[in-house]
């Protein structure tokens, strides 16, 4: 198998405006808790956020309701397209 190099245009990410999603993302990440468990399917060590796991080795995921705490609502999601955007 040979790998072909594709010439893909590389677009740099847009710079974060002050008070923008970068700060919101940092605030969101500060409230997150990284947890670790053994995969129930293959035994690999799996890390996740707040008790929610997805195994990169075999694809196992635990049920969402086993996570710690409540999932954020759409209103709490800074990426939710329903928020009004100010240019
Ligand atoms: Zn696994």
PDB file of the backbone (N, CA, C, O) and the ligand in Angstrom, with CONECT records:
HET     ZN  A 101       1
ATOM      1  N   UNK A   1       0.835  -1.200   0.000  1.00  0.00           N
ATOM      2  CA  UNK A   1       0.000   0.000   0.000  1.00  0.00           C
ATOM      3  C   UNK A   1       0.869   1.249   0.000  1.00  0.00           C
ATOM      4  O   UNK A   1       1.757   1.399   0.839  1.00  0.00           O
ATOM      5  N   UNK A   2       0.614   2.112  -0.915  1.00  0.00           N
ATOM      6  CA  UNK A   2       1.376   3.358  -0.984  1.00  0.00           C
ATOM      7  C   UNK A   2       0.508   4.512  -0.526  1.00  0.00           C
ATOM      8  O   UNK A   2      -0.710   4.530  -0.699  1.00  0.00           O
ATOM      9  N   UNK A   3       1.168   5.434   0.043  1.00  0.00           N
ATOM     10  CA  UNK A   3       0.436   6.612   0.504  1.00  0.00           C
ATOM     11  C   UNK A   3       0.704   7.752  -0.456  1.00  0.00           C
ATOM     12  O   UNK A   3       1.851   8.061  -0.778  1.00  0.00           O
ATOM     13  N   UNK A   4      -0.349   8.358  -0.897  1.00  0.00           N
ATOM     14  CA  UNK A   4      -0.201   9.514  -1.762  1.00  0.00           C
ATOM     15  C   UNK A   4      -0.352  10.774  -0.935  1.00  0.00           C
ATOM     16  O   UNK A   4      -1.217  10.884  -0.066  1.00  0.00           O
ATOM     17  N   UNK A   5       0.506  11.702  -1.232  1.00  0.00           N
ATOM     18  CA  UNK A   5       0.376  12.986  -0.547  1.00  0.00           C
ATOM     19  C   UNK A   5      -0.600  13.849  -1.311  1.00  0.00           C
ATOM     20  O   UNK A   5      -0.466  14.065  -2.516  1.00  0.00           O
ATOM     21  N   UNK A   6      -1.558  14.322  -0.603  1.00  0.00           N
ATOM     22  CA  UNK A   6      -2.518  15.230  -1.234  1.00  0.00           C
ATOM     23  C   UNK A   6      -2.171  16.658  -0.866  1.00  0.00           C
ATOM     24  O   UNK A   6      -1.819  16.963   0.273  1.00  0.00           O
ATOM     25  N   UNK A   7      -2.277  17.503  -1.838  1.00  0.00           N
ATOM     26  CA  UNK A   7      -2.040  18.916  -1.565  1.00  0.00           C
ATOM     27  C   UNK A   7      -3.332  19.567  -1.101  1.00  0.00           C
ATOM     28  O   UNK A   7      -4.137  20.053  -1.895  1.00  0.00           O
ATOM     29  N   UNK A   8      -3.492  19.558   0.179  1.00  0.00           N
ATOM     30  CA  UNK A   8      -4.683  20.196   0.726  1.00  0.00           C
ATOM     31  C   UNK A   8      -4.352  21.610   1.154  1.00  0.00           C
ATOM     32  O   UNK A   8      -3.329  21.839   1.800  1.00  0.00           O
ATOM     33  N   UNK A   9      -5.191  22.547   0.809  1.00  0.00           N
ATOM     34  CA  UNK A   9      -4.946  23.910   1.299  1.00  0.00           C
ATOM     35  C   UNK A   9      -5.106  23.941   2.812  1.00  0.00           C
ATOM     36  O   UNK A   9      -6.074  23.420   3.364  1.00  0.00           O
ATOM     37  N   UNK A  10      -4.146  24.557   3.459  1.00  0.00           N
ATOM     38  CA  UNK A  10      -4.205  24.665   4.915  1.00  0.00           C
ATOM     39  C   UNK A  10      -4.708  26.049   5.279  1.00  0.00           C
ATOM     40  O   UNK A  10      -4.082  27.066   4.979  1.00  0.00           O
ATOM     41  N   UNK A  11      -5.844  26.056   5.928  1.00  0.00           N
ATOM     42  CA  UNK A  11      -6.394  27.335   6.353  1.00  0.00           C
ATOM     43  C   UNK A  11      -6.150  27.494   7.841  1.00  0.00           C
ATOM     44  O   UNK A  11      -6.597  26.669   8.638  1.00  0.00           O
ATOM     45  N   UNK A  12      -5.449  28.544   8.220  1.00  0.00           N
ATOM     46  CA  UNK A  12      -5.205  28.753   9.652  1.00  0.00           C
ATOM     47  C   UNK A  12      -6.506  29.074  10.372  1.00  0.00           C
ATOM     48  O   UNK A  12      -7.408  29.685   9.798  1.00  0.00           O
ATOM     49  N   UNK A  13      -6.598  28.655  11.646  1.00  0.00           N
ATOM     50  CA  UNK A  13      -7.808  28.975  12.390  1.00  0.00           C
ATOM     51  C   UNK A  13      -7.944  30.466  12.597  1.00  0.00           C
ATOM     52  O   UNK A  13      -6.955  31.184  12.748  1.00  0.00           O
ATOM     53  N   UNK A  14      -9.160  30.913  12.603  1.00  0.00           N
ATOM     54  CA  UNK A  14      -9.398  32.342  12.799  1.00  0.00           C
ATOM     55  C   UNK A  14      -8.946  32.735  14.190  1.00  0.00           C
ATOM     56  O   UNK A  14      -9.168  31.994  15.148  1.00  0.00           O
ATOM     57  N   UNK A  15      -8.309  33.903  14.315  1.00  0.00           N
ATOM     58  CA  UNK A  15      -7.876  34.335  15.653  1.00  0.00           C
ATOM     59  C   UNK A  15      -9.075  34.571  16.555  1.00  0.00           C
ATOM     60  O   UNK A  15     -10.109  35.079  16.124  1.00  0.00           O
ATOM     61  N   UNK A  16      -8.913  34.188  17.823  1.00  0.00           N
ATOM     62  CA  UNK A  16     -10.014  34.341  18.766  1.00  0.00           C
ATOM     63  C   UNK A  16     -10.163  35.798  19.178  1.00  0.00           C
ATOM     64  O   UNK A  16      -9.205  36.446  19.598  1.00  0.00           O
ATOM     65  N   UNK A  17     -11.353  36.281  19.052  1.00  0.00           N
ATOM     66  CA  UNK A  17     -11.632  37.643  19.489  1.00  0.00           C
ATOM     67  C   UNK A  17     -11.743  37.666  21.007  1.00  0.00           C
ATOM     68  O   UNK A  17     -12.166  36.681  21.612  1.00  0.00           O
ATOM     69  N   UNK A  18     -11.367  38.782  21.629  1.00  0.00           N
ATOM     70  CA  UNK A  18     -11.492  38.851  23.095  1.00  0.00           C
ATOM     71  C   UNK A  18     -12.940  38.669  23.524  1.00  0.00           C
ATOM     72  O   UNK A  18     -13.862  39.189  22.896  1.00  0.00           O
ATOM     73  N   UNK A  19     -13.120  37.913  24.613  1.00  0.00           N
ATOM     74  CA  UNK A  19     -14.470  37.648  25.111  1.00  0.00           C
ATOM     75  C   UNK A  19     -15.217  36.691  24.211  1.00  0.00           C
ATOM     76  O   UNK A  19     -16.447  36.683  24.188  1.00  0.00           O
ATOM     77  N   UNK A  20     -14.474  35.879  23.464  1.00  0.00           N
ATOM     78  CA  UNK A  20     -15.115  35.022  22.491  1.00  0.00           C
ATOM     79  C   UNK A  20     -15.202  33.595  22.991  1.00  0.00           C
ATOM     80  O   UNK A  20     -15.128  33.332  24.192  1.00  0.00           O
ATOM     81  N   UNK A  21     -15.359  32.688  22.057  1.00  0.00           N
ATOM     82  CA  UNK A  21     -15.534  31.285  22.404  1.00  0.00           C
ATOM     83  C   UNK A  21     -14.304  30.695  23.067  1.00  0.00           C
ATOM     84  O   UNK A  21     -14.424  29.707  23.792  1.00  0.00           O
ATOM     85  N   UNK A  22     -13.110  31.269  22.843  1.00  0.00           N
ATOM     86  CA  UNK A  22     -11.913  30.730  23.491  1.00  0.00           C
ATOM     87  C   UNK A  22     -12.024  30.856  25.004  1.00  0.00           C
ATOM     88  O   UNK A  22     -11.689  29.925  25.736  1.00  0.00           O
ATOM     89  N   UNK A  23     -12.492  32.001  25.469  1.00  0.00           N
ATOM     90  CA  UNK A  23     -12.663  32.180  26.913  1.00  0.00           C
ATOM     91  C   UNK A  23     -13.788  31.286  27.424  1.00  0.00           C
ATOM     92  O   UNK A  23     -13.692  30.716  28.511  1.00  0.00           O
ATOM     93  N   UNK A  24     -14.832  31.171  26.649  1.00  0.00           N
ATOM     94  CA  UNK A  24     -15.947  30.309  27.054  1.00  0.00           C
ATOM     95  C   UNK A  24     -15.489  28.864  27.117  1.00  0.00           C
ATOM     96  O   UNK A  24     -15.889  28.120  28.013  1.00  0.00           O
ATOM     97  N   UNK A  25     -14.642  28.458  26.157  1.00  0.00           N
ATOM     98  CA  UNK A  25     -14.142  27.086  26.151  1.00  0.00           C
ATOM     99  C   UNK A  25     -13.239  26.837  27.355  1.00  0.00           C
ATOM    100  O   UNK A  25     -13.296  25.768  27.961  1.00  0.00           O
ATOM    101  N   UNK A  26     -12.406  27.817  27.704  1.00  0.00           N
ATOM    102  CA  UNK A  26     -11.524  27.672  28.860  1.00  0.00           C
ATOM    103  C   UNK A  26     -12.346  27.552  30.136  1.00  0.00           C
ATOM    104  O   UNK A  26     -12.022  26.753  31.014  1.00  0.00           O
ATOM    105  N   UNK A  27     -13.399  28.339  30.238  1.00  0.00           N
ATOM    106  CA  UNK A  27     -14.266  28.276  31.417  1.00  0.00           C
ATOM    107  C   UNK A  27     -14.964  26.919  31.482  1.00  0.00           C
ATOM    108  O   UNK A  27     -15.129  26.345  32.559  1.00  0.00           O
ATOM    109  N   UNK A  28     -15.370  26.417  30.320  1.00  0.00           N
ATOM    110  CA  UNK A  28     -16.030  25.114  30.276  1.00  0.00           C
ATOM    111  C   UNK A  28     -15.064  24.012  30.709  1.00  0.00           C
ATOM    112  O   UNK A  28     -15.416  23.150  31.514  1.00  0.00           O
ATOM    113  N   UNK A  29     -13.835  24.048  30.165  1.00  0.00           N
ATOM    114  CA  UNK A  29     -12.864  22.993  30.466  1.00  0.00           C
ATOM    115  C   UNK A  29     -12.451  23.017  31.934  1.00  0.00           C
ATOM    116  O   UNK A  29     -12.141  21.972  32.506  1.00  0.00           O
ATOM    117  N   UNK A  30     -12.442  24.207  32.552  1.00  0.00           N
ATOM    118  CA  UNK A  30     -12.054  24.314  33.951  1.00  0.00           C
ATOM    119  C   UNK A  30     -13.028  23.544  34.839  1.00  0.00           C
ATOM    120  O   UNK A  30     -12.661  23.098  35.926  1.00  0.00           O
ATOM    121  N   UNK A  31     -14.261  23.390  34.380  1.00  0.00           N
ATOM    122  CA  UNK A  31     -15.261  22.690  35.180  1.00  0.00           C
ATOM    123  C   UNK A  31     -15.316  21.205  34.893  1.00  0.00           C
ATOM    124  O   UNK A  31     -16.138  20.496  35.473  1.00  0.00           O
ATOM    125  N   UNK A  32     -14.455  20.718  34.009  1.00  0.00           N
ATOM    126  CA  UNK A  32     -14.498  19.310  33.638  1.00  0.00           C
ATOM    127  C   UNK A  32     -13.596  18.480  34.546  1.00  0.00           C
ATOM    128  O   UNK A  32     -12.619  18.983  35.101  1.00  0.00           O
ATOM    129  N   UNK A  33     -13.935  17.214  34.686  1.00  0.00           N
ATOM    130  CA  UNK A  33     -13.182  16.294  35.538  1.00  0.00           C
ATOM    131  C   UNK A  33     -12.791  15.096  34.673  1.00  0.00           C
ATOM    132  O   UNK A  33     -13.653  14.426  34.104  1.00  0.00           O
ATOM    133  N   UNK A  34     -11.468  14.827  34.577  1.00  0.00           N
ATOM    134  CA  UNK A  34     -11.008  13.696  33.780  1.00  0.00           C
ATOM    135  C   UNK A  34     -10.999  12.456  34.662  1.00  0.00           C
ATOM    136  O   UNK A  34     -10.379  12.453  35.725  1.00  0.00           O
ATOM    137  N   UNK A  35     -11.673  11.422  34.234  1.00  0.00           N
ATOM    138  CA  UNK A  35     -11.776  10.183  35.000  1.00  0.00           C
ATOM    139  C   UNK A  35     -11.230   9.035  34.156  1.00  0.00           C
ATOM    140  O   UNK A  35     -11.162   9.124  32.930  1.00  0.00           O
ATOM    141  N   UNK A  36     -10.845   7.961  34.832  1.00  0.00           N
ATOM    142  CA  UNK A  36     -10.241   6.818  34.161  1.00  0.00           C
ATOM    143  C   UNK A  36     -10.892   5.527  34.641  1.00  0.00           C
ATOM    144  O   UNK A  36     -11.260   5.405  35.809  1.00  0.00           O
ATOM    145  N   UNK A  37     -11.031   4.573  33.740  1.00  0.00           N
ATOM    146  CA  UNK A  37     -11.597   3.285  34.105  1.00  0.00           C
ATOM    147  C   UNK A  37     -11.014   2.213  33.188  1.00  0.00           C
ATOM    148  O   UNK A  37     -10.292   2.525  32.240  1.00  0.00           O
ATOM    149  N   UNK A  38     -11.328   0.953  33.474  1.00  0.00           N
ATOM    150  CA  UNK A  38     -10.961  -0.135  32.574  1.00  0.00           C
ATOM    151  C   UNK A  38     -12.118  -0.383  31.613  1.00  0.00           C
ATOM    152  O   UNK A  38     -13.279  -0.432  32.018  1.00  0.00           O
ATOM    153  N   UNK A  39     -11.785  -0.535  30.343  1.00  0.00           N
ATOM    154  CA  UNK A  39     -12.814  -0.836  29.353  1.00  0.00           C
ATOM    155  C   UNK A  39     -13.489  -2.154  29.720  1.00  0.00           C
ATOM    156  O   UNK A  39     -12.816  -3.147  29.999  1.00  0.00           O
ATOM    157  N   UNK A  40     -14.805  -2.157  29.716  1.00  0.00           N
ATOM    158  CA  UNK A  40     -15.532  -3.375  30.096  1.00  0.00           C
ATOM    159  C   UNK A  40     -15.543  -4.402  28.972  1.00  0.00           C
ATOM    160  O   UNK A  40     -15.976  -5.538  29.169  1.00  0.00           O
ATOM    161  N   UNK A  41     -15.073  -4.008  27.804  1.00  0.00           N
ATOM    162  CA  UNK A  41     -15.093  -4.954  26.690  1.00  0.00           C
ATOM    163  C   UNK A  41     -13.722  -5.554  26.421  1.00  0.00           C
ATOM    164  O   UNK A  41     -13.610  -6.758  26.193  1.00  0.00           O
ATOM    165  N   UNK A  42     -12.659  -4.718  26.444  1.00  0.00           N
ATOM    166  CA  UNK A  42     -11.333  -5.240  26.110  1.00  0.00           C
ATOM    167  C   UNK A  42     -10.314  -5.038  27.236  1.00  0.00           C
ATOM    168  O   UNK A  42      -9.199  -5.554  27.154  1.00  0.00           O
ATOM    169  N   UNK A  43     -10.681  -4.298  28.281  1.00  0.00           N
ATOM    170  CA  UNK A  43      -9.786  -4.144  29.428  1.00  0.00           C
ATOM    171  C   UNK A  43      -8.774  -3.031  29.314  1.00  0.00           C
ATOM    172  O   UNK A  43      -7.993  -2.822  30.243  1.00  0.00           O
ATOM    173  N   UNK A  44      -8.758  -2.307  28.205  1.00  0.00           N
ATOM    174  CA  UNK A  44      -7.821  -1.195  28.064  1.00  0.00           C
ATOM    175  C   UNK A  44      -8.140  -0.106  29.076  1.00  0.00           C
ATOM    176  O   UNK A  44      -9.284   0.051  29.501  1.00  0.00           O
ATOM    177  N   UNK A  45      -7.115   0.643  29.453  1.00  0.00           N
ATOM    178  CA  UNK A  45      -7.329   1.787  30.331  1.00  0.00           C
ATOM    179  C   UNK A  45      -7.917   2.919  29.495  1.00  0.00           C
ATOM    180  O   UNK A  45      -7.333   3.324  28.490  1.00  0.00           O
ATOM    181  N   UNK A  46      -9.062   3.420  29.910  1.00  0.00           N
ATOM    182  CA  UNK A  46      -9.767   4.438  29.144  1.00  0.00           C
ATOM    183  C   UNK A  46      -9.983   5.659  30.025  1.00  0.00           C
ATOM    184  O   UNK A  46     -10.444   5.542  31.161  1.00  0.00           O
ATOM    185  N   UNK A  47      -9.649   6.829  29.496  1.00  0.00           N
ATOM    186  CA  UNK A  47      -9.931   8.067  30.211  1.00  0.00           C
ATOM    187  C   UNK A  47     -11.117   8.760  29.567  1.00  0.00           C
ATOM    188  O   UNK A  47     -11.329   8.674  28.358  1.00  0.00           O
ATOM    189  N   UNK A  48     -11.871   9.437  30.386  1.00  0.00           N
ATOM    190  CA  UNK A  48     -13.035  10.147  29.866  1.00  0.00           C
ATOM    191  C   UNK A  48     -13.298  11.386  30.680  1.00  0.00           C
ATOM    192  O   UNK A  48     -12.527  11.728  31.576  1.00  0.00           O
ATOM    193  N   UNK A  49     -14.376  12.053  30.374  1.00  0.00           N
ATOM    194  CA  UNK A  49     -14.777  13.244  31.099  1.00  0.00           C
ATOM    195  C   UNK A  49     -15.967  12.915  31.971  1.00  0.00           C
ATOM    196  O   UNK A  49     -17.001  12.462  31.480  1.00  0.00           O
ATOM    197  N   UNK A  50     -15.823  13.141  33.266  1.00  0.00           N
ATOM    198  CA  UNK A  50     -16.929  12.997  34.207  1.00  0.00           C
ATOM    199  C   UNK A  50     -17.618  11.646  34.089  1.00  0.00           C
ATOM    200  O   UNK A  50     -18.847  11.564  34.073  1.00  0.00           O
ATOM    201  N   UNK A  51     -16.813  10.580  34.007  1.00  0.00           N
ATOM    202  CA  UNK A  51     -17.389   9.237  34.032  1.00  0.00           C
ATOM    203  C   UNK A  51     -18.009   8.775  32.731  1.00  0.00           C
ATOM    204  O   UNK A  51     -18.708   7.762  32.695  1.00  0.00           O
ATOM    205  N   UNK A  52     -17.755   9.513  31.662  1.00  0.00           N
ATOM    206  CA  UNK A  52     -18.278   9.084  30.361  1.00  0.00           C
ATOM    207  C   UNK A  52     -17.084   8.665  29.507  1.00  0.00           C
ATOM    208  O   UNK A  52     -16.133   9.425  29.321  1.00  0.00           O
ATOM    209  N   UNK A  53     -17.157   7.427  28.989  1.00  0.00           N
ATOM    210  CA  UNK A  53     -15.993   6.831  28.336  1.00  0.00           C
ATOM    211  C   UNK A  53     -16.311   6.350  26.934  1.00  0.00           C
ATOM    212  O   UNK A  53     -17.440   5.974  26.621  1.00  0.00           O
ATOM    213  N   UNK A  54     -15.277   6.373  26.094  1.00  0.00           N
ATOM    214  CA  UNK A  54     -15.328   5.770  24.779  1.00  0.00           C
ATOM    215  C   UNK A  54     -13.961   5.148  24.546  1.00  0.00           C
ATOM    216  O   UNK A  54     -12.956   5.858  24.521  1.00  0.00           O
ATOM    217  N   UNK A  55     -13.909   3.825  24.374  1.00  0.00           N
ATOM    218  CA  UNK A  55     -12.636   3.125  24.245  1.00  0.00           C
ATOM    219  C   UNK A  55     -12.088   3.274  22.832  1.00  0.00           C
ATOM    220  O   UNK A  55     -12.762   2.914  21.867  1.00  0.00           O
ATOM    221  N   UNK A  56     -10.846   3.813  22.697  1.00  0.00           N
ATOM    222  CA  UNK A  56     -10.268   3.956  21.359  1.00  0.00           C
ATOM    223  C   UNK A  56      -9.822   2.624  20.775  1.00  0.00           C
ATOM    224  O   UNK A  56      -9.603   2.529  19.567  1.00  0.00           O
ATOM    225  N   UNK A  57      -9.683   1.591  21.604  1.00  0.00           N
ATOM    226  CA  UNK A  57      -9.182   0.310  21.108  1.00  0.00           C
ATOM    227  C   UNK A  57     -10.301  -0.533  20.498  1.00  0.00           C
ATOM    228  O   UNK A  57     -10.121  -1.120  19.432  1.00  0.00           O
ATOM    229  N   UNK A  58     -11.448  -0.595  21.163  1.00  0.00           N
ATOM    230  CA  UNK A  58     -12.492  -1.501  20.678  1.00  0.00           C
ATOM    231  C   UNK A  58     -13.812  -0.790  20.374  1.00  0.00           C
ATOM    232  O   UNK A  58     -14.725  -1.395  19.811  1.00  0.00           O
ATOM    233  N   UNK A  59     -13.915   0.476  20.739  1.00  0.00           N
ATOM    234  CA  UNK A  59     -15.134   1.204  20.408  1.00  0.00           C
ATOM    235  C   UNK A  59     -16.215   1.160  21.472  1.00  0.00           C
ATOM    236  O   UNK A  59     -17.297   1.714  21.282  1.00  0.00           O
ATOM    237  N   UNK A  60     -15.928   0.501  22.599  1.00  0.00           N
ATOM    238  CA  UNK A  60     -16.930   0.431  23.661  1.00  0.00           C
ATOM    239  C   UNK A  60     -17.207   1.821  24.232  1.00  0.00           C
ATOM    240  O   UNK A  60     -16.286   2.620  24.405  1.00  0.00           O
ATOM    241  N   UNK A  61     -18.449   2.102  24.516  1.00  0.00           N
ATOM    242  CA  UNK A  61     -18.822   3.317  25.236  1.00  0.00           C
ATOM    243  C   UNK A  61     -19.741   2.925  26.380  1.00  0.00           C
ATOM    244  O   UNK A  61     -20.499   1.960  26.278  1.00  0.00           O
ATOM    245  N   UNK A  62     -19.669   3.670  27.456  1.00  0.00           N
ATOM    246  CA  UNK A  62     -20.600   3.371  28.536  1.00  0.00           C
ATOM    247  C   UNK A  62     -21.880   4.182  28.338  1.00  0.00           C
ATOM    248  O   UNK A  62     -21.866   5.212  27.664  1.00  0.00           O
ATOM    249  N   UNK A  63     -22.968   3.727  28.916  1.00  0.00           N
ATOM    250  CA  UNK A  63     -24.220   4.465  28.756  1.00  0.00           C
ATOM    251  C   UNK A  63     -24.106   5.888  29.314  1.00  0.00           C
ATOM    252  O   UNK A  63     -23.468   6.103  30.344  1.00  0.00           O
ATOM    253  N   UNK A  64     -24.709   6.832  28.649  1.00  0.00           N
ATOM    254  CA  UNK A  64     -24.572   8.237  29.029  1.00  0.00           C
ATOM    255  C   UNK A  64     -25.011   8.481  30.467  1.00  0.00           C
ATOM    256  O   UNK A  64     -24.470   9.362  31.135  1.00  0.00           O
ATOM    257  N   UNK A  65     -25.989   7.709  30.954  1.00  0.00           N
ATOM    258  CA  UNK A  65     -26.528   7.981  32.287  1.00  0.00           C
ATOM    259  C   UNK A  65     -25.580   7.516  33.391  1.00  0.00           C
ATOM    260  O   UNK A  65     -25.834   7.785  34.565  1.00  0.00           O
ATOM    261  N   UNK A  66     -24.481   6.816  33.039  1.00  0.00           N
ATOM    262  CA  UNK A  66     -23.508   6.429  34.055  1.00  0.00           C
ATOM    263  C   UNK A  66     -22.524   7.550  34.363  1.00  0.00           C
ATOM    264  O   UNK A  66     -21.734   7.441  35.300  1.00  0.00           O
ATOM    265  N   UNK A  67     -22.565   8.623  33.585  1.00  0.00           N
ATOM    266  CA  UNK A  67     -21.661   9.741  33.826  1.00  0.00           C
ATOM    267  C   UNK A  67     -21.988  10.452  35.120  1.00  0.00           C
ATOM    268  O   UNK A  67     -23.093  10.344  35.652  1.00  0.00           O
ATOM    269  N   UNK A  68     -20.983  11.195  35.623  1.00  0.00           N
ATOM    270  CA  UNK A  68     -21.188  11.960  36.841  1.00  0.00           C
ATOM    271  C   UNK A  68     -21.808  13.292  36.466  1.00  0.00           C
ATOM    272  O   UNK A  68     -21.327  13.978  35.564  1.00  0.00           O
ATOM    273  N   UNK A  69     -22.849  13.648  37.141  1.00  0.00           N
ATOM    274  CA  UNK A  69     -23.444  14.954  36.912  1.00  0.00           C
ATOM    275  C   UNK A  69     -24.322  14.974  35.674  1.00  0.00           C
ATOM    276  O   UNK A  69     -24.420  14.006  34.921  1.00  0.00           O
ATOM    277  N   UNK A  70     -24.943  16.106  35.507  1.00  0.00           N
ATOM    278  CA  UNK A  70     -25.870  16.273  34.400  1.00  0.00           C
ATOM    279  C   UNK A  70     -25.119  16.724  33.148  1.00  0.00           C
ATOM    280  O   UNK A  70     -24.107  17.420  33.234  1.00  0.00           O
ATOM    281  N   UNK A  71     -25.621  16.324  32.005  1.00  0.00           N
ATOM    282  CA  UNK A  71     -25.070  16.820  30.755  1.00  0.00           C
ATOM    283  C   UNK A  71     -25.531  18.270  30.566  1.00  0.00           C
ATOM    284  O   UNK A  71     -26.617  18.641  31.009  1.00  0.00           O
ATOM    285  N   UNK A  72     -24.702  19.085  29.907  1.00  0.00           N
ATOM    286  CA  UNK A  72     -25.126  20.466  29.682  1.00  0.00           C
ATOM    287  C   UNK A  72     -26.312  20.528  28.718  1.00  0.00           C
ATOM    288  O   UNK A  72     -26.467  19.687  27.834  1.00  0.00           O
ATOM    289  N   UNK A  73     -27.115  21.523  28.915  1.00  0.00           N
ATOM    290  CA  UNK A  73     -28.225  21.737  28.000  1.00  0.00           C
ATOM    291  C   UNK A  73     -27.735  22.519  26.793  1.00  0.00           C
ATOM    292  O   UNK A  73     -26.607  23.013  26.777  1.00  0.00           O
ATOM    293  N   UNK A  74     -28.577  22.627  25.796  1.00  0.00           N
ATOM    294  CA  UNK A  74     -28.193  23.378  24.598  1.00  0.00           C
ATOM    295  C   UNK A  74     -27.875  24.829  24.948  1.00  0.00           C
ATOM    296  O   UNK A  74     -26.989  25.440  24.351  1.00  0.00           O
ATOM    297  N   UNK A  75     -28.603  25.374  25.916  1.00  0.00           N
ATOM    298  CA  UNK A  75     -28.363  26.768  26.297  1.00  0.00           C
ATOM    299  C   UNK A  75     -26.974  26.965  26.899  1.00  0.00           C
ATOM    300  O   UNK A  75     -26.398  28.049  26.805  1.00  0.00           O
ATOM    301  N   UNK A  76     -26.436  25.902  27.522  1.00  0.00           N
ATOM    302  CA  UNK A  76     -25.120  26.009  28.142  1.00  0.00           C
ATOM    303  C   UNK A  76     -23.991  25.707  27.162  1.00  0.00           C
ATOM    304  O   UNK A  76     -22.818  25.870  27.500  1.00  0.00           O
ATOM    305  N   UNK A  77     -24.328  25.273  25.967  1.00  0.00           N
ATOM    306  CA  UNK A  77     -23.325  24.934  24.966  1.00  0.00           C
ATOM    307  C   UNK A  77     -22.963  26.174  24.159  1.00  0.00           C
ATOM    308  O   UNK A  77     -23.789  26.685  23.403  1.00  0.00           O
ATOM    309  N   UNK A  78     -21.710  26.671  24.317  1.00  0.00           N
ATOM    310  CA  UNK A  78     -21.352  27.897  23.600  1.00  0.00           C
ATOM    311  C   UNK A  78     -21.337  27.722  22.083  1.00  0.00           C
ATOM    312  O   UNK A  78     -21.388  28.703  21.341  1.00  0.00           O
ATOM    313  N   UNK A  79     -21.265  26.467  21.621  1.00  0.00           N
ATOM    314  CA  UNK A  79     -21.249  26.234  20.173  1.00  0.00           C
ATOM    315  C   UNK A  79     -22.642  26.048  19.584  1.00  0.00           C
ATOM    316  O   UNK A  79     -22.801  25.907  18.371  1.00  0.00           O
ATOM    317  N   UNK A  80     -23.642  26.050  20.450  1.00  0.00           N
ATOM    318  CA  UNK A  80     -24.996  25.837  19.961  1.00  0.00           C
ATOM    319  C   UNK A  80     -25.381  26.929  18.978  1.00  0.00           C
ATOM    320  O   UNK A  80     -25.333  28.111  19.320  1.00  0.00           O
ATOM    321  N   UNK A  81     -25.765  26.554  17.759  1.00  0.00           N
ATOM    322  CA  UNK A  81     -26.049  27.594  16.752  1.00  0.00           C
ATOM    323  C   UNK A  81     -27.269  28.450  17.080  1.00  0.00           C
ATOM    324  O   UNK A  81     -27.511  29.453  16.410  1.00  0.00           O
ATOM    325  N   UNK A  82     -28.029  28.079  18.084  1.00  0.00           N
ATOM    326  CA  UNK A  82     -29.199  28.865  18.430  1.00  0.00           C
ATOM    327  C   UNK A  82     -28.865  30.179  19.119  1.00  0.00           C
ATOM    328  O   UNK A  82     -29.701  31.079  19.206  1.00  0.00           O
ATOM    329  N   UNK A  83     -27.599  30.283  19.621  1.00  0.00           N
ATOM    330  CA  UNK A  83     -27.219  31.536  20.251  1.00  0.00           C
ATOM    331  C   UNK A  83     -27.109  32.637  19.206  1.00  0.00           C
ATOM    332  O   UNK A  83     -26.681  32.407  18.075  1.00  0.00           O
ATOM    333  N   UNK A  84     -27.498  33.808  19.605  1.00  0.00           N
ATOM    334  CA  UNK A  84     -27.364  34.931  18.676  1.00  0.00           C
ATOM    335  C   UNK A  84     -25.875  35.285  18.603  1.00  0.00           C
ATOM    336  O   UNK A  84     -25.178  35.290  19.617  1.00  0.00           O
ATOM    337  N   UNK A  85     -25.417  35.567  17.435  1.00  0.00           N
ATOM    338  CA  UNK A  85     -24.002  35.887  17.260  1.00  0.00           C
ATOM    339  C   UNK A  85     -23.833  37.348  16.938  1.00  0.00           C
ATOM    340  O   UNK A  85     -24.479  37.882  16.036  1.00  0.00           O
ATOM    341  N   UNK A  86     -22.966  37.986  17.679  1.00  0.00           N
ATOM    342  CA  UNK A  86     -22.649  39.371  17.363  1.00  0.00           C
ATOM    343  C   UNK A  86     -21.329  39.371  16.609  1.00  0.00           C
ATOM    344  O   UNK A  86     -20.353  38.755  17.038  1.00  0.00           O
ATOM    345  N   UNK A  87     -21.312  40.052  15.510  1.00  0.00           N
ATOM    346  CA  UNK A  87     -20.124  40.081  14.679  1.00  0.00           C
ATOM    347  C   UNK A  87     -19.057  40.904  15.373  1.00  0.00           C
ATOM    348  O   UNK A  87     -17.958  41.062  14.842  1.00  0.00           O
TER     349      UNK A  87
HETATM  350 ZN    ZN A 101     -12.084  -1.444  24.758  1.00  0.00          ZN
END
